[in-house]
Amino acid sequence: MLKDLRPALVLVVVMTIITGIAYPLAVTGLADLTFPWQAKGSLIEKHGKVVGSALIGQPFTGPAYFWSRPSATTAPDPNDATKTVPAPYNAANSGGSNLAPSAKALVDGVQAAMDTVKAAHPDQKGPVPVDLVTASASGLDPHISPAAAAYQVKRVALARHASVEDIQTLVAEHTEGRELGVLGEPRVNVLLLNLALDEKWPLEKK
């Protein structure tokens, strides 16, 4: 019986070494050599401190910043492990709300988000861009559409004491095109855009 099992056991050991140790180490090492920034999480630093990742969204509030897309991610309730609580942009629990279009909770959430966005942009008469009131499938999307950024320009310009044209130029500079010219859609990384805002028009410290 041992004679019959030996080839199977040897194969398990060999394949474990190759696919479970050697291959991951080789791929990790190659990625670190060829794409070191991406391999380490696309971390963004400011004044020597990590302030976030280009791959994970962050909540921004207040009139002086561009707002991110809403996030539906959750975390375990510290008071009851069987329940969850909202935890926007929780990278440990990526996912959407999974609510059906007919779900009252989804409709109410979108309406509440729309009311908030409209109240902050009273001069905007056009429709609210959909990505300002709905979460992405991952809940971690760090980007908004150029339309969503344009919708917020006047508010940010007023708060930063800058011209609308200057803020529009900054948005254009931070608008990323389609990958290889055909994949995906044009997008704006909110964290990078807001960091650029702070560099050009720093907020007064109180």
C-alpha atoms as an extended CHARMM CRD file, in Angstrom:
* protein
*
       206  EXT
         1         1  MET       CA              0.0000000000        0.0000000000        0.0000000000  PROA      1               0.0000000000
         2         2  LEU       CA              2.8560000000        2.3680000000        0.8280000000  PROA      2               0.0000000000
         3         3  LYS       CA              4.2620000000        1.6930000000       -2.6180000000  PROA      3               0.0000000000
         4         4  ASP       CA              1.0120000000        2.9030000000       -4.1420000000  PROA      4               0.0000000000
         5         5  LEU       CA              0.7830000000        5.9740000000       -1.9280000000  PROA      5               0.0000000000
         6         6  ARG       CA              4.4010000000        7.0750000000       -2.3550000000  PROA      6               0.0000000000
         7         7  PRO       CA              3.9900000000        8.6490000000       -5.8440000000  PROA      7               0.0000000000
         8         8  ALA       CA              0.9090000000       10.5690000000       -4.6830000000  PROA      8               0.0000000000
         9         9  LEU       CA              2.6350000000       11.8380000000       -1.5390000000  PROA      9               0.0000000000
        10        10  VAL       CA              5.7550000000       12.8460000000       -3.4840000000  PROA      10              0.0000000000
        11        11  LEU       CA              3.5910000000       14.6880000000       -6.0190000000  PROA      11              0.0000000000
        12        12  VAL       CA              1.7680000000       16.5530000000       -3.2380000000  PROA      12              0.0000000000
        13        13  VAL       CA              5.0480000000       17.6240000000       -1.6500000000  PROA      13              0.0000000000
        14        14  VAL       CA              6.6220000000       18.6660000000       -4.9690000000  PROA      14              0.0000000000
        15        15  MET       CA              3.5570000000       20.6080000000       -6.1280000000  PROA      15              0.0000000000
        16        16  THR       CA              3.2460000000       22.2770000000       -2.7280000000  PROA      16              0.0000000000
        17        17  ILE       CA              6.8400000000       23.4710000000       -2.9620000000  PROA      17              0.0000000000
        18        18  ILE       CA              6.4240000000       24.6660000000       -6.5510000000  PROA      18              0.0000000000
        19        19  THR       CA              2.9710000000       26.2510000000       -6.4220000000  PROA      19              0.0000000000
        20        20  GLY       CA              2.7940000000       27.1310000000       -2.7280000000  PROA      20              0.0000000000
        21        21  ILE       CA              6.3050000000       28.4460000000       -2.1270000000  PROA      21              0.0000000000
        22        22  ALA       CA              8.5170000000       28.8690000000       -5.1890000000  PROA      22              0.0000000000
        23        23  TYR       CA              5.9370000000       30.3450000000       -7.5610000000  PROA      23              0.0000000000
        24        24  PRO       CA              4.4870000000       32.9200000000       -5.1070000000  PROA      24              0.0000000000
        25        25  LEU       CA              7.9780000000       34.0020000000       -4.0880000000  PROA      25              0.0000000000
        26        26  ALA       CA              9.0700000000       34.3340000000       -7.7170000000  PROA      26              0.0000000000
        27        27  VAL       CA              5.9890000000       36.3330000000       -8.6980000000  PROA      27              0.0000000000
        28        28  THR       CA              6.2580000000       38.5660000000       -5.6180000000  PROA      28              0.0000000000
        29        29  GLY       CA              9.9450000000       39.1700000000       -6.2360000000  PROA      29              0.0000000000
        30        30  LEU       CA              9.3960000000       39.9340000000       -9.9200000000  PROA      30              0.0000000000
        31        31  ALA       CA              6.5520000000       42.3260000000       -9.1290000000  PROA      31              0.0000000000
        32        32  ASP       CA              8.6800000000       44.0900000000       -6.5210000000  PROA      32              0.0000000000
        33        33  LEU       CA             11.4640000000       44.5580000000       -9.0660000000  PROA      33              0.0000000000
        34        34  THR       CA              9.3640000000       45.6520000000      -12.0320000000  PROA      34              0.0000000000
        35        35  PHE       CA              6.4880000000       47.4910000000      -10.3070000000  PROA      35              0.0000000000
        36        36  PRO       CA              7.7220000000       48.3350000000       -6.7820000000  PROA      36              0.0000000000
        37        37  TRP       CA              5.1380000000       51.0710000000       -6.0610000000  PROA      37              0.0000000000
        38        38  GLN       CA              2.1720000000       48.9730000000       -7.1700000000  PROA      38              0.0000000000
        39        39  ALA       CA              3.4850000000       45.8310000000       -5.4630000000  PROA      39              0.0000000000
        40        40  LYS       CA              3.5980000000       47.6590000000       -2.1320000000  PROA      40              0.0000000000
        41        41  GLY       CA             -0.0080000000       48.8070000000       -2.3320000000  PROA      41              0.0000000000
        42        42  SER       CA              0.2640000000       51.9920000000       -4.4090000000  PROA      42              0.0000000000
        43        43  LEU       CA              0.7540000000       53.9330000000       -1.1860000000  PROA      43              0.0000000000
        44        44  ILE       CA              0.6740000000       57.7280000000       -1.3470000000  PROA      44              0.0000000000
        45        45  GLU       CA              2.9250000000       59.7430000000        0.9500000000  PROA      45              0.0000000000
        46        46  LYS       CA              2.7860000000       63.3660000000        2.0220000000  PROA      46              0.0000000000
        47        47  HSD       CA              5.6260000000       64.9230000000        3.9990000000  PROA      47              0.0000000000
        48        48  GLY       CA              7.0520000000       61.4430000000        4.5760000000  PROA      48              0.0000000000
        49        49  LYS       CA              3.8270000000       59.9660000000        5.9570000000  PROA      49              0.0000000000
        50        50  VAL       CA              1.4990000000       57.5300000000        4.2340000000  PROA      50              0.0000000000
        51        51  VAL       CA             -1.8680000000       59.2130000000        3.7380000000  PROA      51              0.0000000000
        52        52  GLY       CA             -3.6100000000       56.4830000000        1.7710000000  PROA      52              0.0000000000
        53        53  SER       CA             -3.5240000000       54.2800000000       -1.2900000000  PROA      53              0.0000000000
        54        54  ALA       CA             -4.3200000000       55.1850000000       -4.8700000000  PROA      54              0.0000000000
        55        55  LEU       CA             -6.4360000000       52.0180000000       -4.9790000000  PROA      55              0.0000000000
        56        56  ILE       CA             -8.7220000000       52.6150000000       -1.9950000000  PROA      56              0.0000000000
        57        57  GLY       CA            -11.1710000000       55.4630000000       -1.5480000000  PROA      57              0.0000000000
        58        58  GLN       CA            -11.4370000000       57.6710000000        1.5070000000  PROA      58              0.0000000000
        59        59  PRO       CA            -14.2810000000       59.7450000000        2.9460000000  PROA      59              0.0000000000
        60        60  PHE       CA            -13.9300000000       63.4800000000        2.3950000000  PROA      60              0.0000000000
        61        61  THR       CA            -16.2960000000       65.9920000000        3.9490000000  PROA      61              0.0000000000
        62        62  GLY       CA            -16.5780000000       69.7390000000        3.9850000000  PROA      62              0.0000000000
        63        63  PRO       CA            -16.8740000000       72.2030000000        1.1240000000  PROA      63              0.0000000000
        64        64  ALA       CA            -13.1490000000       72.5380000000        0.4230000000  PROA      64              0.0000000000
        65        65  TYR       CA            -12.6520000000       68.9820000000       -0.8220000000  PROA      65              0.0000000000
        66        66  PHE       CA            -13.9680000000       66.9080000000       -3.6680000000  PROA      66              0.0000000000
        67        67  TRP       CA            -16.2040000000       64.1710000000       -2.3010000000  PROA      67              0.0000000000
        68        68  SER       CA            -15.6430000000       60.5130000000       -3.0370000000  PROA      68              0.0000000000
        69        69  ARG       CA            -18.1480000000       57.9990000000       -4.2630000000  PROA      69              0.0000000000
        70        70  PRO       CA            -20.2850000000       56.5750000000       -1.4210000000  PROA      70              0.0000000000
        71        71  SER       CA            -19.2050000000       53.2670000000        0.1010000000  PROA      71              0.0000000000
        72        72  ALA       CA            -21.4470000000       50.4670000000        1.3580000000  PROA      72              0.0000000000
        73        73  THR       CA            -18.7730000000       48.4180000000        3.1210000000  PROA      73              0.0000000000
        74        74  THR       CA            -19.3770000000       47.2830000000        6.6920000000  PROA      74              0.0000000000
        75        75  ALA       CA            -17.5150000000       45.9370000000        9.7310000000  PROA      75              0.0000000000
        76        76  PRO       CA            -18.5470000000       43.6710000000       12.6210000000  PROA      76              0.0000000000
        77        77  ASP       CA            -20.5460000000       45.4200000000       15.3120000000  PROA      77              0.0000000000
        78        78  PRO       CA            -18.2290000000       45.6800000000       18.3530000000  PROA      78              0.0000000000
        79        79  ASN       CA            -21.2640000000       45.1970000000       20.5960000000  PROA      79              0.0000000000
        80        80  ASP       CA            -22.7650000000       42.2590000000       18.7140000000  PROA      80              0.0000000000
        81        81  ALA       CA            -20.6260000000       39.9780000000       16.5380000000  PROA      81              0.0000000000
        82        82  THR       CA            -23.7070000000       38.7250000000       14.6790000000  PROA      82              0.0000000000
        83        83  LYS       CA            -24.3890000000       42.1930000000       13.2830000000  PROA      83              0.0000000000
        84        84  THR       CA            -22.5280000000       44.7050000000       11.1620000000  PROA      84              0.0000000000
        85        85  VAL       CA            -22.1760000000       48.4610000000       11.2150000000  PROA      85              0.0000000000
        86        86  PRO       CA            -21.3570000000       50.8640000000        8.3670000000  PROA      86              0.0000000000
        87        87  ALA       CA            -17.6190000000       51.2330000000        7.7900000000  PROA      87              0.0000000000
        88        88  PRO       CA            -16.9920000000       53.1700000000        4.5670000000  PROA      88              0.0000000000
        89        89  TYR       CA            -14.0140000000       52.0960000000        2.4560000000  PROA      89              0.0000000000
        90        90  ASN       CA            -13.2820000000       49.1150000000        4.7130000000  PROA      90              0.0000000000
        91        91  ALA       CA            -10.6160000000       47.2610000000        2.7160000000  PROA      91              0.0000000000
        92        92  ALA       CA            -10.9970000000       44.1870000000        4.9230000000  PROA      92              0.0000000000
        93        93  ASN       CA            -14.6070000000       43.7390000000        3.8420000000  PROA      93              0.0000000000
        94        94  SER       CA            -14.8610000000       44.8300000000        0.2230000000  PROA      94              0.0000000000
        95        95  GLY       CA            -18.3210000000       44.6120000000       -1.2990000000  PROA      95              0.0000000000
        96        96  GLY       CA            -21.4310000000       46.4500000000       -2.3920000000  PROA      96              0.0000000000
        97        97  SER       CA            -24.7720000000       46.7250000000       -0.6420000000  PROA      97              0.0000000000
        98        98  ASN       CA            -26.1980000000       43.8390000000       -2.7170000000  PROA      98              0.0000000000
        99        99  LEU       CA            -29.5960000000       45.5230000000       -2.5220000000  PROA      99              0.0000000000
       100       100  ALA       CA            -32.0260000000       45.0800000000       -5.3970000000  PROA      100             0.0000000000
       101       101  PRO       CA            -33.0440000000       48.1910000000       -7.3860000000  PROA      101             0.0000000000
       102       102  SER       CA            -36.4930000000       47.8380000000       -5.8500000000  PROA      102             0.0000000000
       103       103  ALA       CA            -35.2000000000       47.6720000000       -2.2690000000  PROA      103             0.0000000000
       104       104  LYS       CA            -36.5780000000       50.4830000000       -0.1090000000  PROA      104             0.0000000000
       105       105  ALA       CA            -33.2770000000       50.7460000000        1.7830000000  PROA      105             0.0000000000
       106       106  LEU       CA            -31.4380000000       51.3960000000       -1.4850000000  PROA      106             0.0000000000
       107       107  VAL       CA            -33.9840000000       53.9250000000       -2.7190000000  PROA      107             0.0000000000
       108       108  ASP       CA            -33.9700000000       55.7510000000        0.6150000000  PROA      108             0.0000000000
       109       109  GLY       CA            -30.1670000000       55.7550000000        0.7510000000  PROA      109             0.0000000000
       110       110  VAL       CA            -29.8210000000       57.1750000000       -2.7370000000  PROA      110             0.0000000000
       111       111  GLN       CA            -32.4520000000       59.8190000000       -2.0110000000  PROA      111             0.0000000000
       112       112  ALA       CA            -30.6830000000       60.8530000000        1.1990000000  PROA      112             0.0000000000
       113       113  ALA       CA            -27.3710000000       61.0850000000       -0.6410000000  PROA      113             0.0000000000
       114       114  MET       CA            -28.9870000000       63.1050000000       -3.4050000000  PROA      114             0.0000000000
       115       115  ASP       CA            -30.5280000000       65.5120000000       -0.9140000000  PROA      115             0.0000000000
       116       116  THR       CA            -27.1090000000       66.0270000000        0.7000000000  PROA      116             0.0000000000
       117       117  VAL       CA            -25.3730000000       66.6170000000       -2.6240000000  PROA      117             0.0000000000
       118       118  LYS       CA            -28.0280000000       69.0320000000       -3.8660000000  PROA      118             0.0000000000
       119       119  ALA       CA            -27.9860000000       70.9820000000       -0.6100000000  PROA      119             0.0000000000
       120       120  ALA       CA            -24.2160000000       71.4360000000       -0.9310000000  PROA      120             0.0000000000
       121       121  HSD       CA            -24.5120000000       72.5610000000       -4.5630000000  PROA      121             0.0000000000
       122       122  PRO       CA            -27.5390000000       74.8800000000       -4.6940000000  PROA      122             0.0000000000
       123       123  ASP       CA            -26.3520000000       76.5350000000       -7.9040000000  PROA      123             0.0000000000
       124       124  GLN       CA            -26.2160000000       73.2850000000       -9.8510000000  PROA      124             0.0000000000
       125       125  LYS       CA            -29.3990000000       72.8200000000      -11.8570000000  PROA      125             0.0000000000
       126       126  GLY       CA            -28.4770000000       69.6980000000      -13.8190000000  PROA      126             0.0000000000
       127       127  PRO       CA            -28.9370000000       66.0780000000      -12.7330000000  PROA      127             0.0000000000
       128       128  VAL       CA            -26.6860000000       64.7490000000       -9.9790000000  PROA      128             0.0000000000
       129       129  PRO       CA            -24.0200000000       62.3860000000      -11.4020000000  PROA      129             0.0000000000
       130       130  VAL       CA            -24.9570000000       58.8530000000      -10.4250000000  PROA      130             0.0000000000
       131       131  ASP       CA            -21.5800000000       58.0400000000       -8.8620000000  PROA      131             0.0000000000
       132       132  LEU       CA            -22.0660000000       60.7690000000       -6.2480000000  PROA      132             0.0000000000
       133       133  VAL       CA            -25.1130000000       58.9800000000       -4.8140000000  PROA      133             0.0000000000
       134       134  THR       CA            -24.4450000000       55.2650000000       -5.4150000000  PROA      134             0.0000000000
       135       135  ALA       CA            -21.7360000000       52.9440000000       -4.1170000000  PROA      135             0.0000000000
       136       136  SER       CA            -19.5430000000       50.8410000000       -6.3770000000  PROA      136             0.0000000000
       137       137  ALA       CA            -19.5790000000       47.0320000000       -6.3320000000  PROA      137             0.0000000000
       138       138  SER       CA            -16.3630000000       46.9750000000       -4.3040000000  PROA      138             0.0000000000
       139       139  GLY       CA            -17.1900000000       49.8460000000       -1.9700000000  PROA      139             0.0000000000
       140       140  LEU       CA            -13.5520000000       50.8980000000       -2.3000000000  PROA      140             0.0000000000
       141       141  ASP       CA            -13.5770000000       52.8330000000       -5.5750000000  PROA      141             0.0000000000
       142       142  PRO       CA            -11.0330000000       55.6820000000       -5.2620000000  PROA      142             0.0000000000
       143       143  HSD       CA            -12.2720000000       57.3890000000       -8.4200000000  PROA      143             0.0000000000
       144       144  ILE       CA            -15.1770000000       59.5260000000       -9.5060000000  PROA      144             0.0000000000
       145       145  SER       CA            -16.2220000000       60.3830000000      -13.0270000000  PROA      145             0.0000000000
       146       146  PRO       CA            -15.1480000000       63.6780000000      -14.6230000000  PROA      146             0.0000000000
       147       147  ALA       CA            -18.8280000000       64.6650000000      -14.5030000000  PROA      147             0.0000000000
       148       148  ALA       CA            -18.9350000000       64.0970000000      -10.7360000000  PROA      148             0.0000000000
       149       149  ALA       CA            -15.7990000000       66.1970000000      -10.3060000000  PROA      149             0.0000000000
       150       150  ALA       CA            -17.1700000000       68.9520000000      -12.5390000000  PROA      150             0.0000000000
       151       151  TYR       CA            -20.3690000000       69.0330000000      -10.4850000000  PROA      151             0.0000000000
       152       152  GLN       CA            -18.3160000000       69.9450000000       -7.3920000000  PROA      152             0.0000000000
       153       153  VAL       CA            -15.9440000000       72.4950000000       -8.9370000000  PROA      153             0.0000000000
       154       154  LYS       CA            -17.8370000000       75.6630000000       -8.0100000000  PROA      154             0.0000000000
       155       155  ARG       CA            -18.2510000000       74.6290000000       -4.3570000000  PROA      155             0.0000000000
       156       156  VAL       CA            -14.5600000000       73.7770000000       -4.0170000000  PROA      156             0.0000000000
       157       157  ALA       CA            -13.4630000000       76.9660000000       -5.7940000000  PROA      157             0.0000000000
       158       158  LEU       CA            -15.5370000000       79.0840000000       -3.4240000000  PROA      158             0.0000000000
       159       159  ALA       CA            -14.1870000000       77.3110000000       -0.3400000000  PROA      159             0.0000000000
       160       160  ARG       CA            -10.5960000000       77.5870000000       -1.5700000000  PROA      160             0.0000000000
       161       161  HSD       CA            -10.9100000000       81.2260000000       -2.6990000000  PROA      161             0.0000000000
       162       162  ALA       CA             -9.7950000000       80.1370000000       -6.1540000000  PROA      162             0.0000000000
       163       163  SER       CA            -11.2810000000       80.7260000000       -9.5740000000  PROA      163             0.0000000000
       164       164  VAL       CA            -13.5750000000       78.1510000000      -11.1330000000  PROA      164             0.0000000000
       165       165  GLU       CA            -11.2840000000       78.0420000000      -14.1560000000  PROA      165             0.0000000000
       166       166  ASP       CA             -8.2410000000       77.1970000000      -12.0170000000  PROA      166             0.0000000000
       167       167  ILE       CA            -10.0790000000       74.3570000000      -10.2700000000  PROA      167             0.0000000000
       168       168  GLN       CA            -11.3340000000       73.0660000000      -13.6240000000  PROA      168             0.0000000000
       169       169  THR       CA             -7.7610000000       73.0550000000      -14.8990000000  PROA      169             0.0000000000
       170       170  LEU       CA             -6.6220000000       71.0700000000      -11.8730000000  PROA      170             0.0000000000
       171       171  VAL       CA             -9.4090000000       68.5330000000      -12.4200000000  PROA      171             0.0000000000
       172       172  ALA       CA             -8.4090000000       68.1870000000      -16.0700000000  PROA      172             0.0000000000
       173       173  GLU       CA             -4.7900000000       67.5830000000      -15.0400000000  PROA      173             0.0000000000
       174       174  HSD       CA             -5.9240000000       64.7670000000      -12.7440000000  PROA      174             0.0000000000
       175       175  THR       CA             -8.3430000000       63.1360000000      -15.1560000000  PROA      175             0.0000000000
       176       176  GLU       CA             -7.0550000000       59.7260000000      -16.2010000000  PROA      176             0.0000000000
       177       177  GLY       CA             -7.9620000000       58.3830000000      -19.6360000000  PROA      177             0.0000000000
       178       178  ARG       CA             -8.9750000000       54.8850000000      -20.6750000000  PROA      178             0.0000000000
       179       179  GLU       CA             -6.3410000000       52.1990000000      -20.2360000000  PROA      179             0.0000000000
       180       180  LEU       CA             -4.6140000000       51.5980000000      -23.5790000000  PROA      180             0.0000000000
       181       181  GLY       CA             -7.1040000000       54.0420000000      -25.0070000000  PROA      181             0.0000000000
       182       182  VAL       CA            -10.0250000000       51.5990000000      -24.9410000000  PROA      182             0.0000000000
       183       183  LEU       CA            -10.3840000000       49.9510000000      -21.5130000000  PROA      183             0.0000000000
       184       184  GLY       CA            -12.5250000000       51.4860000000      -18.7820000000  PROA      184             0.0000000000
       185       185  GLU       CA            -13.7670000000       55.0560000000      -18.5790000000  PROA      185             0.0000000000
       186       186  PRO       CA            -12.1010000000       58.4140000000      -17.8770000000  PROA      186             0.0000000000
       187       187  ARG       CA            -11.8310000000       58.9260000000      -14.1260000000  PROA      187             0.0000000000
       188       188  VAL       CA            -10.4490000000       61.1810000000      -11.4040000000  PROA      188             0.0000000000
       189       189  ASN       CA             -8.6120000000       59.8770000000       -8.3380000000  PROA      189             0.0000000000
       190       190  VAL       CA            -10.1660000000       61.8400000000       -5.4700000000  PROA      190             0.0000000000
       191       191  LEU       CA             -7.2720000000       61.5150000000       -3.0260000000  PROA      191             0.0000000000
       192       192  LEU       CA             -4.6810000000       62.6810000000       -5.5510000000  PROA      192             0.0000000000
       193       193  LEU       CA             -6.9090000000       65.5710000000       -6.5890000000  PROA      193             0.0000000000
       194       194  ASN       CA             -7.4870000000       66.6800000000       -3.0050000000  PROA      194             0.0000000000
       195       195  LEU       CA             -3.7830000000       66.4680000000       -2.2010000000  PROA      195             0.0000000000
       196       196  ALA       CA             -3.1000000000       68.7020000000       -5.1940000000  PROA      196             0.0000000000
       197       197  LEU       CA             -5.7200000000       71.1290000000       -3.8640000000  PROA      197             0.0000000000
       198       198  ASP       CA             -3.9540000000       71.3180000000       -0.5250000000  PROA      198             0.0000000000
       199       199  GLU       CA             -0.6550000000       71.9760000000       -2.2730000000  PROA      199             0.0000000000
       200       200  LYS       CA             -1.9400000000       74.8350000000       -4.4360000000  PROA      200             0.0000000000
       201       201  TRP       CA             -4.5700000000       76.3360000000       -2.1460000000  PROA      201             0.0000000000
       202       202  PRO       CA             -3.7880000000       75.2880000000        1.4410000000  PROA      202             0.0000000000
       203       203  LEU       CA             -6.5460000000       75.7710000000        3.9510000000  PROA      203             0.0000000000
       204       204  GLU       CA             -5.9750000000       78.2930000000        6.6730000000  PROA      204             0.0000000000
       205       205  LYS       CA             -5.2060000000       76.6930000000       10.0170000000  PROA      205             0.0000000000
       206       206  LYS       CA             -7.4470000000       77.8120000000       12.8290000000  PROA      206             0.0000000000
